[in-house]
Amino acid sequence: MIANTPWTETGGRVPTGIEVDLVRAFAEELGARIEWRLADGIDVFEALGERHIDLVIGGLVDTNPWKTRVAFTRPFIVLEDVV
């Protein structure tokens, strides 16, 4: 997990945020156990690429350079800046 409010928030004892809630619901459907780990962007993608972890969350964007090396899901929200 990459800390990135409001998608993932790590200030409390347990993680919270929009994507944290989505992962919890998905894990419950699968009967899977979650082991949360906080990492920076580079470390977490290297661990994913080496299959040390199964999933990365943290408000990822389509301009992320790791997009060519790991599989991103389709966006569940698209935000646009309007001036």
PDB file with one MODEL, atoms N, CA, C and O in Angstrom:
MODEL        1
ATOM      1  N   MET A   1       0.829  -1.163   0.000  1.00  0.00           N
ATOM      2  CA  MET A   1       0.000   0.000   0.000  1.00  0.00           C
ATOM      3  C   MET A   1       0.883   1.238   0.000  1.00  0.00           C
ATOM      4  O   MET A   1       1.849   1.336   0.757  1.00  0.00           O
ATOM      5  N   ILE A   2       0.537   2.162  -0.848  1.00  0.00           N
ATOM      6  CA  ILE A   2       1.194   3.459  -0.895  1.00  0.00           C
ATOM      7  C   ILE A   2       0.266   4.452  -0.210  1.00  0.00           C
ATOM      8  O   ILE A   2      -0.914   4.520  -0.554  1.00  0.00           O
ATOM      9  N   ALA A   3       0.762   5.220   0.743  1.00  0.00           N
ATOM     10  CA  ALA A   3      -0.069   6.216   1.424  1.00  0.00           C
ATOM     11  C   ALA A   3      -0.423   7.330   0.445  1.00  0.00           C
ATOM     12  O   ALA A   3       0.458   7.976  -0.123  1.00  0.00           O
ATOM     13  N   ASN A   4      -1.723   7.547   0.255  1.00  0.00           N
ATOM     14  CA  ASN A   4      -2.183   8.556  -0.697  1.00  0.00           C
ATOM     15  C   ASN A   4      -3.647   8.881  -0.401  1.00  0.00           C
ATOM     16  O   ASN A   4      -4.553   8.262  -0.960  1.00  0.00           O
ATOM     17  N   THR A   5      -3.870   9.850   0.479  1.00  0.00           N
ATOM     18  CA  THR A   5      -5.218  10.265   0.869  1.00  0.00           C
ATOM     19  C   THR A   5      -5.962  10.824  -0.339  1.00  0.00           C
ATOM     20  O   THR A   5      -5.361  11.576  -1.107  1.00  0.00           O
ATOM     21  N   PRO A   6      -7.210  10.506  -0.545  1.00  0.00           N
ATOM     22  CA  PRO A   6      -8.161   9.745   0.262  1.00  0.00           C
ATOM     23  C   PRO A   6      -8.214   8.260  -0.094  1.00  0.00           C
ATOM     24  O   PRO A   6      -9.009   7.514   0.476  1.00  0.00           O
ATOM     25  N   TRP A   7      -7.379   7.835  -1.023  1.00  0.00           N
ATOM     26  CA  TRP A   7      -7.424   6.445  -1.491  1.00  0.00           C
ATOM     27  C   TRP A   7      -6.946   5.479  -0.416  1.00  0.00           C
ATOM     28  O   TRP A   7      -7.574   4.450  -0.168  1.00  0.00           O
ATOM     29  N   THR A   8      -5.834   5.818   0.217  1.00  0.00           N
ATOM     30  CA  THR A   8      -5.288   5.009   1.310  1.00  0.00           C
ATOM     31  C   THR A   8      -4.791   5.965   2.380  1.00  0.00           C
ATOM     32  O   THR A   8      -4.017   6.882   2.104  1.00  0.00           O
ATOM     33  N   GLU A   9      -5.243   5.741   3.597  1.00  0.00           N
ATOM     34  CA  GLU A   9      -4.825   6.584   4.713  1.00  0.00           C
ATOM     35  C   GLU A   9      -4.226   5.685   5.790  1.00  0.00           C
ATOM     36  O   GLU A   9      -4.812   4.672   6.172  1.00  0.00           O
ATOM     37  N   THR A  10      -3.064   6.070   6.262  1.00  0.00           N
ATOM     38  CA  THR A  10      -2.323   5.197   7.173  1.00  0.00           C
ATOM     39  C   THR A  10      -2.034   5.842   8.523  1.00  0.00           C
ATOM     40  O   THR A  10      -1.184   5.353   9.267  1.00  0.00           O
ATOM     41  N   GLY A  11      -2.720   6.923   8.847  1.00  0.00           N
ATOM     42  CA  GLY A  11      -2.433   7.630  10.083  1.00  0.00           C
ATOM     43  C   GLY A  11      -2.915   6.935  11.347  1.00  0.00           C
ATOM     44  O   GLY A  11      -2.393   7.204  12.429  1.00  0.00           O
ATOM     45  N   GLY A  12      -3.895   6.051  11.235  1.00  0.00           N
ATOM     46  CA  GLY A  12      -4.417   5.366  12.407  1.00  0.00           C
ATOM     47  C   GLY A  12      -3.784   4.013  12.614  1.00  0.00           C
ATOM     48  O   GLY A  12      -2.794   3.656  11.976  1.00  0.00           O
ATOM     49  N   ARG A  13      -4.385   3.267  13.525  1.00  0.00           N
ATOM     50  CA  ARG A  13      -3.871   1.929  13.822  1.00  0.00           C
ATOM     51  C   ARG A  13      -4.110   0.948  12.681  1.00  0.00           C
ATOM     52  O   ARG A  13      -3.291   0.065  12.426  1.00  0.00           O
ATOM     53  N   VAL A  14      -5.232   1.111  12.002  1.00  0.00           N
ATOM     54  CA  VAL A  14      -5.550   0.276  10.842  1.00  0.00           C
ATOM     55  C   VAL A  14      -5.719   1.181   9.620  1.00  0.00           C
ATOM     56  O   VAL A  14      -6.172   2.317   9.761  1.00  0.00           O
ATOM     57  N   PRO A  15      -5.371   0.710   8.443  1.00  0.00           N
ATOM     58  CA  PRO A  15      -5.513   1.536   7.252  1.00  0.00           C
ATOM     59  C   PRO A  15      -6.983   1.828   6.956  1.00  0.00           C
ATOM     60  O   PRO A  15      -7.864   1.022   7.256  1.00  0.00           O
ATOM     61  N   THR A  16      -7.225   2.980   6.371  1.00  0.00           N
ATOM     62  CA  THR A  16      -8.555   3.376   5.932  1.00  0.00           C
ATOM     63  C   THR A  16      -8.440   3.998   4.557  1.00  0.00           C
ATOM     64  O   THR A  16      -7.338   4.187   4.042  1.00  0.00           O
ATOM     65  N   GLY A  17      -9.566   4.313   3.970  1.00  0.00           N
ATOM     66  CA  GLY A  17      -9.580   4.989   2.684  1.00  0.00           C
ATOM     67  C   GLY A  17     -10.439   4.256   1.675  1.00  0.00           C
ATOM     68  O   GLY A  17     -10.877   3.129   1.907  1.00  0.00           O
ATOM     69  N   ILE A  18     -10.669   4.906   0.568  1.00  0.00           N
ATOM     70  CA  ILE A  18     -11.549   4.386  -0.481  1.00  0.00           C
ATOM     71  C   ILE A  18     -11.058   3.047  -1.002  1.00  0.00           C
ATOM     72  O   ILE A  18     -11.834   2.093  -1.067  1.00  0.00           O
ATOM     73  N   GLU A  19      -9.793   2.952  -1.373  1.00  0.00           N
ATOM     74  CA  GLU A  19      -9.272   1.702  -1.928  1.00  0.00           C
ATOM     75  C   GLU A  19      -9.109   0.628  -0.858  1.00  0.00           C
ATOM     76  O   GLU A  19      -9.232  -0.561  -1.155  1.00  0.00           O
ATOM     77  N   VAL A  20      -8.838   1.024   0.365  1.00  0.00           N
ATOM     78  CA  VAL A  20      -8.765   0.057   1.463  1.00  0.00           C
ATOM     79  C   VAL A  20     -10.118  -0.628   1.628  1.00  0.00           C
ATOM     80  O   VAL A  20     -10.188  -1.845   1.799  1.00  0.00           O
ATOM     81  N   ASP A  21     -11.194   0.160   1.577  1.00  0.00           N
ATOM     82  CA  ASP A  21     -12.545  -0.411   1.682  1.00  0.00           C
ATOM     83  C   ASP A  21     -12.838  -1.365   0.530  1.00  0.00           C
ATOM     84  O   ASP A  21     -13.433  -2.423   0.737  1.00  0.00           O
ATOM     85  N   LEU A  22     -12.426  -0.998  -0.686  1.00  0.00           N
ATOM     86  CA  LEU A  22     -12.634  -1.872  -1.844  1.00  0.00           C
ATOM     87  C   LEU A  22     -11.883  -3.196  -1.692  1.00  0.00           C
ATOM     88  O   LEU A  22     -12.424  -4.261  -1.991  1.00  0.00           O
ATOM     89  N   VAL A  23     -10.644  -3.122  -1.230  1.00  0.00           N
ATOM     90  CA  VAL A  23      -9.838  -4.337  -1.050  1.00  0.00           C
ATOM     91  C   VAL A  23     -10.441  -5.218   0.041  1.00  0.00           C
ATOM     92  O   VAL A  23     -10.490  -6.439  -0.110  1.00  0.00           O
ATOM     93  N   ARG A  24     -10.895  -4.620   1.128  1.00  0.00           N
ATOM     94  CA  ARG A  24     -11.519  -5.415   2.195  1.00  0.00           C
ATOM     95  C   ARG A  24     -12.749  -6.160   1.671  1.00  0.00           C
ATOM     96  O   ARG A  24     -12.935  -7.340   1.970  1.00  0.00           O
ATOM     97  N   ALA A  25     -13.587  -5.473   0.891  1.00  0.00           N
ATOM     98  CA  ALA A  25     -14.791  -6.108   0.347  1.00  0.00           C
ATOM     99  C   ALA A  25     -14.406  -7.233  -0.621  1.00  0.00           C
ATOM    100  O   ALA A  25     -15.015  -8.302  -0.600  1.00  0.00           O
ATOM    101  N   PHE A  26     -13.412  -7.000  -1.457  1.00  0.00           N
ATOM    102  CA  PHE A  26     -12.961  -8.007  -2.416  1.00  0.00           C
ATOM    103  C   PHE A  26     -12.395  -9.224  -1.690  1.00  0.00           C
ATOM    104  O   PHE A  26     -12.705 -10.361  -2.045  1.00  0.00           O
ATOM    105  N   ALA A  27     -11.571  -8.990  -0.680  1.00  0.00           N
ATOM    106  CA  ALA A  27     -10.985 -10.086   0.094  1.00  0.00           C
ATOM    107  C   ALA A  27     -12.066 -10.893   0.793  1.00  0.00           C
ATOM    108  O   ALA A  27     -11.974 -12.118   0.875  1.00  0.00           O
ATOM    109  N   GLU A  28     -13.083 -10.219   1.291  1.00  0.00           N
ATOM    110  CA  GLU A  28     -14.188 -10.932   1.950  1.00  0.00           C
ATOM    111  C   GLU A  28     -14.910 -11.841   0.959  1.00  0.00           C
ATOM    112  O   GLU A  28     -15.258 -12.974   1.293  1.00  0.00           O
ATOM    113  N   GLU A  29     -15.136 -11.349  -0.257  1.00  0.00           N
ATOM    114  CA  GLU A  29     -15.770 -12.180  -1.300  1.00  0.00           C
ATOM    115  C   GLU A  29     -14.951 -13.426  -1.594  1.00  0.00           C
ATOM    116  O   GLU A  29     -15.505 -14.503  -1.814  1.00  0.00           O
ATOM    117  N   LEU A  30     -13.639 -13.278  -1.598  1.00  0.00           N
ATOM    118  CA  LEU A  30     -12.748 -14.390  -1.936  1.00  0.00           C
ATOM    119  C   LEU A  30     -12.411 -15.274  -0.738  1.00  0.00           C
ATOM    120  O   LEU A  30     -11.866 -16.366  -0.899  1.00  0.00           O
ATOM    121  N   GLY A  31     -12.731 -14.806   0.441  1.00  0.00           N
ATOM    122  CA  GLY A  31     -12.317 -15.520   1.645  1.00  0.00           C
ATOM    123  C   GLY A  31     -10.824 -15.409   1.862  1.00  0.00           C
ATOM    124  O   GLY A  31     -10.202 -16.312   2.421  1.00  0.00           O
ATOM    125  N   ALA A  32     -10.243 -14.294   1.417  1.00  0.00           N
ATOM    126  CA  ALA A  32      -8.796 -14.084   1.503  1.00  0.00           C
ATOM    127  C   ALA A  32      -8.432 -13.280   2.742  1.00  0.00           C
ATOM    128  O   ALA A  32      -9.243 -12.515   3.263  1.00  0.00           O
ATOM    129  N   ARG A  33      -7.216 -13.464   3.200  1.00  0.00           N
ATOM    130  CA  ARG A  33      -6.674 -12.730   4.338  1.00  0.00           C
ATOM    131  C   ARG A  33      -5.814 -11.587   3.804  1.00  0.00           C
ATOM    132  O   ARG A  33      -5.046 -11.768   2.859  1.00  0.00           O
ATOM    133  N   ILE A  34      -5.949 -10.423   4.408  1.00  0.00           N
ATOM    134  CA  ILE A  34      -5.151  -9.259   4.006  1.00  0.00           C
ATOM    135  C   ILE A  34      -4.019  -9.058   4.997  1.00  0.00           C
ATOM    136  O   ILE A  34      -4.219  -9.105   6.211  1.00  0.00           O
ATOM    137  N   GLU A  35      -2.835  -8.835   4.463  1.00  0.00           N
ATOM    138  CA  GLU A  35      -1.691  -8.439   5.282  1.00  0.00           C
ATOM    139  C   GLU A  35      -1.226  -7.093   4.738  1.00  0.00           C
ATOM    140  O   GLU A  35      -0.571  -7.032   3.697  1.00  0.00           O
ATOM    141  N   TRP A  36      -1.566  -6.012   5.442  1.00  0.00           N
ATOM    142  CA  TRP A  36      -1.244  -4.663   4.986  1.00  0.00           C
ATOM    143  C   TRP A  36       0.229  -4.375   5.181  1.00  0.00           C
ATOM    144  O   TRP A  36       0.797  -4.691   6.226  1.00  0.00           O
ATOM    145  N   ARG A  37       0.854  -3.771   4.171  1.00  0.00           N
ATOM    146  CA  ARG A  37       2.240  -3.321   4.270  1.00  0.00           C
ATOM    147  C   ARG A  37       2.342  -1.969   3.596  1.00  0.00           C
ATOM    148  O   ARG A  37       1.856  -1.786   2.480  1.00  0.00           O
ATOM    149  N   LEU A  38       2.966  -1.032   4.264  1.00  0.00           N
ATOM    150  CA  LEU A  38       3.162   0.311   3.732  1.00  0.00           C
ATOM    151  C   LEU A  38       4.539   0.392   3.096  1.00  0.00           C
ATOM    152  O   LEU A  38       5.530  -0.030   3.691  1.00  0.00           O
ATOM    153  N   ALA A  39       4.599   0.932   1.896  1.00  0.00           N
ATOM    154  CA  ALA A  39       5.877   1.054   1.193  1.00  0.00           C
ATOM    155  C   ALA A  39       5.847   2.285   0.301  1.00  0.00           C
ATOM    156  O   ALA A  39       4.783   2.848   0.042  1.00  0.00           O
ATOM    157  N   ASP A  40       7.018   2.701  -0.167  1.00  0.00           N
ATOM    158  CA  ASP A  40       7.029   3.800  -1.130  1.00  0.00           C
ATOM    159  C   ASP A  40       6.802   3.225  -2.528  1.00  0.00           C
ATOM    160  O   ASP A  40       6.813   2.008  -2.711  1.00  0.00           O
ATOM    161  N   GLY A  41       6.603   4.082  -3.488  1.00  0.00           N
ATOM    162  CA  GLY A  41       6.237   3.661  -4.835  1.00  0.00           C
ATOM    163  C   GLY A  41       7.206   2.713  -5.501  1.00  0.00           C
ATOM    164  O   GLY A  41       6.781   1.736  -6.118  1.00  0.00           O
ATOM    165  N   ILE A  42       8.494   2.974  -5.396  1.00  0.00           N
ATOM    166  CA  ILE A  42       9.475   2.133  -6.079  1.00  0.00           C
ATOM    167  C   ILE A  42       9.542   0.748  -5.443  1.00  0.00           C
ATOM    168  O   ILE A  42       9.477  -0.261  -6.145  1.00  0.00           O
ATOM    169  N   ASP A  43       9.670   0.694  -4.126  1.00  0.00           N
ATOM    170  CA  ASP A  43       9.782  -0.593  -3.435  1.00  0.00           C
ATOM    171  C   ASP A  43       8.566  -1.478  -3.665  1.00  0.00           C
ATOM    172  O   ASP A  43       8.701  -2.681  -3.893  1.00  0.00           O
ATOM    173  N   VAL A  44       7.390  -0.890  -3.605  1.00  0.00           N
ATOM    174  CA  VAL A  44       6.173  -1.682  -3.722  1.00  0.00           C
ATOM    175  C   VAL A  44       6.027  -2.266  -5.133  1.00  0.00           C
ATOM    176  O   VAL A  44       5.561  -3.396  -5.282  1.00  0.00           O
ATOM    177  N   PHE A  45       6.411  -1.527  -6.149  1.00  0.00           N
ATOM    178  CA  PHE A  45       6.297  -2.061  -7.506  1.00  0.00           C
ATOM    179  C   PHE A  45       7.368  -3.104  -7.797  1.00  0.00           C
ATOM    180  O   PHE A  45       7.120  -4.053  -8.542  1.00  0.00           O
ATOM    181  N   GLU A  46       8.537  -2.943  -7.226  1.00  0.00           N
ATOM    182  CA  GLU A  46       9.561  -3.981  -7.377  1.00  0.00           C
ATOM    183  C   GLU A  46       9.100  -5.273  -6.704  1.00  0.00           C
ATOM    184  O   GLU A  46       9.286  -6.357  -7.257  1.00  0.00           O
ATOM    185  N   ALA A  47       8.499  -5.168  -5.514  1.00  0.00           N
ATOM    186  CA  ALA A  47       7.984  -6.358  -4.825  1.00  0.00           C
ATOM    187  C   ALA A  47       6.861  -7.005  -5.630  1.00  0.00           C
ATOM    188  O   ALA A  47       6.769  -8.231  -5.683  1.00  0.00           O
ATOM    189  N   LEU A  48       6.024  -6.212  -6.244  1.00  0.00           N
ATOM    190  CA  LEU A  48       4.946  -6.748  -7.085  1.00  0.00           C
ATOM    191  C   LEU A  48       5.525  -7.453  -8.313  1.00  0.00           C
ATOM    192  O   LEU A  48       5.102  -8.556  -8.662  1.00  0.00           O
ATOM    193  N   GLY A  49       6.480  -6.818  -8.952  1.00  0.00           N
ATOM    194  CA  GLY A  49       7.111  -7.406 -10.129  1.00  0.00           C
ATOM    195  C   GLY A  49       7.821  -8.717  -9.833  1.00  0.00           C
ATOM    196  O   GLY A  49       7.903  -9.594 -10.693  1.00  0.00           O
ATOM    197  N   GLU A  50       8.332  -8.850  -8.618  1.00  0.00           N
ATOM    198  CA  GLU A  50       9.023 -10.070  -8.214  1.00  0.00           C
ATOM    199  C   GLU A  50       8.075 -11.070  -7.544  1.00  0.00           C
ATOM    200  O   GLU A  50       8.510 -12.110  -7.049  1.00  0.00           O
ATOM    201  N   ARG A  51       6.791 -10.752  -7.532  1.00  0.00           N
ATOM    202  CA  ARG A  51       5.728 -11.598  -6.971  1.00  0.00           C
ATOM    203  C   ARG A  51       5.881 -11.866  -5.478  1.00  0.00           C
ATOM    204  O   ARG A  51       5.507 -12.930  -4.984  1.00  0.00           O
ATOM    205  N   HIS A  52       6.439 -10.880  -4.763  1.00  0.00           N
ATOM    206  CA  HIS A  52       6.503 -10.979  -3.308  1.00  0.00           C
ATOM    207  C   HIS A  52       5.189 -10.521  -2.685  1.00  0.00           C
ATOM    208  O   HIS A  52       4.872 -10.882  -1.552  1.00  0.00           O
ATOM    209  N   ILE A  53       4.431  -9.727  -3.428  1.00  0.00           N
ATOM    210  CA  ILE A  53       3.106  -9.278  -3.004  1.00  0.00           C
ATOM    211  C   ILE A  53       2.137  -9.480  -4.159  1.00  0.00           C
ATOM    212  O   ILE A  53       2.553  -9.673  -5.301  1.00  0.00           O
ATOM    213  N   ASP A  54       0.842  -9.435  -3.858  1.00  0.00           N
ATOM    214  CA  ASP A  54      -0.176  -9.718  -4.870  1.00  0.00           C
ATOM    215  C   ASP A  54      -0.904  -8.487  -5.395  1.00  0.00           C
ATOM    216  O   ASP A  54      -1.475  -8.526  -6.485  1.00  0.00           O
ATOM    217  N   LEU A  55      -0.890  -7.396  -4.637  1.00  0.00           N
ATOM    218  CA  LEU A  55      -1.731  -6.258  -4.979  1.00  0.00           C
ATOM    219  C   LEU A  55      -1.113  -4.977  -4.453  1.00  0.00           C
ATOM    220  O   LEU A  55      -0.530  -4.960  -3.368  1.00  0.00           O
ATOM    221  N   VAL A  56      -1.240  -3.897  -5.225  1.00  0.00           N
ATOM    222  CA  VAL A  56      -0.795  -2.570  -4.796  1.00  0.00           C
ATOM    223  C   VAL A  56      -1.980  -1.629  -4.899  1.00  0.00           C
ATOM    224  O   VAL A  56      -2.691  -1.612  -5.904  1.00  0.00           O
ATOM    225  N   ILE A  57      -2.188  -0.837  -3.838  1.00  0.00           N
ATOM    226  CA  ILE A  57      -3.208   0.204  -3.877  1.00  0.00           C
ATOM    227  C   ILE A  57      -2.584   1.513  -3.433  1.00  0.00           C
ATOM    228  O   ILE A  57      -1.552   1.529  -2.763  1.00  0.00           O
ATOM    229  N   GLY A  58      -3.227   2.617  -3.818  1.00  0.00           N
ATOM    230  CA  GLY A  58      -2.734   3.919  -3.394  1.00  0.00           C
ATOM    231  C   GLY A  58      -3.015   5.030  -4.386  1.00  0.00           C
ATOM    232  O   GLY A  58      -2.188   5.927  -4.555  1.00  0.00           O
ATOM    233  N   GLY A  59      -4.171   4.992  -5.050  1.00  0.00           N
ATOM    234  CA  GLY A  59      -4.514   6.062  -5.976  1.00  0.00           C
ATOM    235  C   GLY A  59      -3.586   6.112  -7.175  1.00  0.00           C
ATOM    236  O   GLY A  59      -3.109   7.182  -7.551  1.00  0.00           O
ATOM    237  N   LEU A  60      -3.332   4.970  -7.770  1.00  0.00           N
ATOM    238  CA  LEU A  60      -2.408   4.886  -8.902  1.00  0.00           C
ATOM    239  C   LEU A  60      -2.985   5.596 -10.118  1.00  0.00           C
ATOM    240  O   LEU A  60      -4.197   5.588 -10.335  1.00  0.00           O
ATOM    241  N   VAL A  61      -2.119   6.205 -10.901  1.00  0.00           N
ATOM    242  CA  VAL A  61      -2.542   6.948 -12.089  1.00  0.00           C
ATOM    243  C   VAL A  61      -1.943   6.327 -13.337  1.00  0.00           C
ATOM    244  O   VAL A  61      -0.927   5.635 -13.275  1.00  0.00           O
ATOM    245  N   ASP A  62      -2.588   6.585 -14.482  1.00  0.00           N
ATOM    246  CA  ASP A  62      -2.146   5.929 -15.716  1.00  0.00           C
ATOM    247  C   ASP A  62      -0.827   6.470 -16.258  1.00  0.00           C
ATOM    248  O   ASP A  62      -0.320   5.942 -17.247  1.00  0.00           O
ATOM    249  N   THR A  63      -0.265   7.488 -15.655  1.00  0.00           N
ATOM    250  CA  THR A  63       1.048   7.981 -16.066  1.00  0.00           C
ATOM    251  C   THR A  63       2.178   7.326 -15.274  1.00  0.00           C
ATOM    252  O   THR A  63       3.346   7.659 -15.471  1.00  0.00           O
ATOM    253  N   ASN A  64       1.838   6.406 -14.389  1.00  0.00           N
ATOM    254  CA  ASN A  64       2.826   5.696 -13.585  1.00  0.00           C
ATOM    255  C   ASN A  64       3.746   4.897 -14.504  1.00  0.00           C
ATOM    256  O   ASN A  64       3.257   4.112 -15.317  1.00  0.00           O
ATOM    257  N   PRO A  65       5.065   5.073 -14.400  1.00  0.00           N
ATOM    258  CA  PRO A  65       5.994   4.369 -15.298  1.00  0.00           C
ATOM    259  C   PRO A  65       5.963   2.845 -15.150  1.00  0.00           C
ATOM    260  O   PRO A  65       6.382   2.132 -16.062  1.00  0.00           O
ATOM    261  N   TRP A  66       5.474   2.339 -14.023  1.00  0.00           N
ATOM    262  CA  TRP A  66       5.409   0.892 -13.824  1.00  0.00           C
ATOM    263  C   TRP A  66       4.247   0.266 -14.593  1.00  0.00           C
ATOM    264  O   TRP A  66       4.132  -0.958 -14.649  1.00  0.00           O
ATOM    265  N   LYS A  67       3.405   1.076 -15.171  1.00  0.00           N
ATOM    266  CA  LYS A  67       2.242   0.554 -15.887  1.00  0.00           C
ATOM    267  C   LYS A  67       2.639  -0.390 -17.029  1.00  0.00           C
ATOM    268  O   LYS A  67       1.863  -1.272 -17.396  1.00  0.00           O
ATOM    269  N   THR A  68       3.802  -0.218 -17.574  1.00  0.00           N
ATOM    270  CA  THR A  68       4.254  -1.084 -18.670  1.00  0.00           C
ATOM    271  C   THR A  68       4.825  -2.407 -18.170  1.00  0.00           C
ATOM    272  O   THR A  68       5.033  -3.328 -18.960  1.00  0.00           O
ATOM    273  N   ARG A  69       5.082  -2.510 -16.856  1.00  0.00           N
ATOM    274  CA  ARG A  69       5.699  -3.725 -16.311  1.00  0.00           C
ATOM    275  C   ARG A  69       4.773  -4.570 -15.448  1.00  0.00           C
ATOM    276  O   ARG A  69       5.030  -5.755 -15.238  1.00  0.00           O
ATOM    277  N   VAL A  70       3.696  -3.969 -14.947  1.00  0.00           N
ATOM    278  CA  VAL A  70       2.721  -4.689 -14.130  1.00  0.00           C
ATOM    279  C   VAL A  70       1.327  -4.384 -14.653  1.00  0.00           C
ATOM    280  O   VAL A  70       1.137  -3.406 -15.376  1.00  0.00           O
ATOM    281  N   ALA A  71       0.362  -5.200 -14.301  1.00  0.00           N
ATOM    282  CA  ALA A  71      -1.001  -5.023 -14.808  1.00  0.00           C
ATOM    283  C   ALA A  71      -1.798  -4.089 -13.905  1.00  0.00           C
ATOM    284  O   ALA A  71      -1.932  -4.342 -12.708  1.00  0.00           O
ATOM    285  N   PHE A  72      -2.320  -3.024 -14.473  1.00  0.00           N
ATOM    286  CA  PHE A  72      -3.222  -2.124 -13.763  1.00  0.00           C
ATOM    287  C   PHE A  72      -4.653  -2.544 -14.064  1.00  0.00           C
ATOM    288  O   PHE A  72      -4.937  -3.047 -15.151  1.00  0.00           O
ATOM    289  N   THR A  73      -5.555  -2.344 -13.112  1.00  0.00           N
ATOM    290  CA  THR A  73      -6.971  -2.573 -13.385  1.00  0.00           C
ATOM    291  C   THR A  73      -7.525  -1.385 -14.151  1.00  0.00           C
ATOM    292  O   THR A  73      -6.866  -0.357 -14.305  1.00  0.00           O
ATOM    293  N   ARG A  74      -8.736  -1.550 -14.621  1.00  0.00           N
ATOM    294  CA  ARG A  74      -9.414  -0.408 -15.233  1.00  0.00           C
ATOM    295  C   ARG A  74      -9.724   0.614 -14.141  1.00  0.00           C
ATOM    296  O   ARG A  74      -9.931   0.235 -12.989  1.00  0.00           O
ATOM    297  N   PRO A  75      -9.759   1.888 -14.479  1.00  0.00           N
ATOM    298  CA  PRO A  75     -10.071   2.914 -13.467  1.00  0.00           C
ATOM    299  C   PRO A  75     -11.477   2.726 -12.913  1.00  0.00           C
ATOM    300  O   PRO A  75     -12.398   2.371 -13.648  1.00  0.00           O
ATOM    301  N   PHE A  76     -11.637   2.963 -11.620  1.00  0.00           N
ATOM    302  CA  PHE A  76     -12.974   2.923 -11.039  1.00  0.00           C
ATOM    303  C   PHE A  76     -13.486   4.340 -10.816  1.00  0.00           C
ATOM    304  O   PHE A  76     -14.654   4.534 -10.479  1.00  0.00           O
ATOM    305  N   ILE A  77     -12.623   5.325 -11.002  1.00  0.00           N
ATOM    306  CA  ILE A  77     -13.027   6.732 -10.951  1.00  0.00           C
ATOM    307  C   ILE A  77     -12.060   7.528 -11.816  1.00  0.00           C
ATOM    308  O   ILE A  77     -10.859   7.258 -11.841  1.00  0.00           O
ATOM    309  N   VAL A  78     -12.600   8.510 -12.520  1.00  0.00           N
ATOM    310  CA  VAL A  78     -11.783   9.398 -13.335  1.00  0.00           C
ATOM    311  C   VAL A  78     -12.072  10.816 -12.868  1.00  0.00           C
ATOM    312  O   VAL A  78     -13.225  11.247 -12.847  1.00  0.00           O
ATOM    313  N   LEU A  79     -11.034  11.532 -12.497  1.00  0.00           N
ATOM    314  CA  LEU A  79     -11.172  12.894 -12.016  1.00  0.00           C
ATOM    315  C   LEU A  79     -10.580  13.846 -13.038  1.00  0.00           C
ATOM    316  O   LEU A  79      -9.543  13.559 -13.636  1.00  0.00           O
ATOM    317  N   GLU A  80     -11.239  14.983 -13.237  1.00  0.00           N
ATOM    318  CA  GLU A  80     -10.742  15.997 -14.135  1.00  0.00           C
ATOM    319  C   GLU A  80     -10.677  17.323 -13.398  1.00  0.00           C
ATOM    320  O   GLU A  80     -11.577  17.654 -12.627  1.00  0.00           O
ATOM    321  N   ASP A  81      -9.628  18.073 -13.630  1.00  0.00           N
ATOM    322  CA  ASP A  81      -9.518  19.410 -13.072  1.00  0.00           C
ATOM    323  C   ASP A  81     -10.222  20.395 -13.991  1.00  0.00           C
ATOM    324  O   ASP A  81      -9.988  20.396 -15.199  1.00  0.00           O
ATOM    325  N   VAL A  82     -11.073  21.223 -13.428  1.00  0.00           N
ATOM    326  CA  VAL A  82     -11.779  22.245 -14.207  1.00  0.00           C
ATOM    327  C   VAL A  82     -11.441  23.593 -13.606  1.00  0.00           C
ATOM    328  O   VAL A  82     -11.573  23.804 -12.400  1.00  0.00           O
ATOM    329  N   VAL A  83     -11.005  24.498 -14.459  1.00  0.00           N
ATOM    330  CA  VAL A  83     -10.643  25.838 -13.990  1.00  0.00           C
ATOM    331  C   VAL A  83     -11.622  26.834 -14.551  1.00  0.00           C
ATOM    332  O   VAL A  83     -11.507  28.030 -14.284  1.00  0.00           O
TER     333      VAL A  83
ENDMDL
END
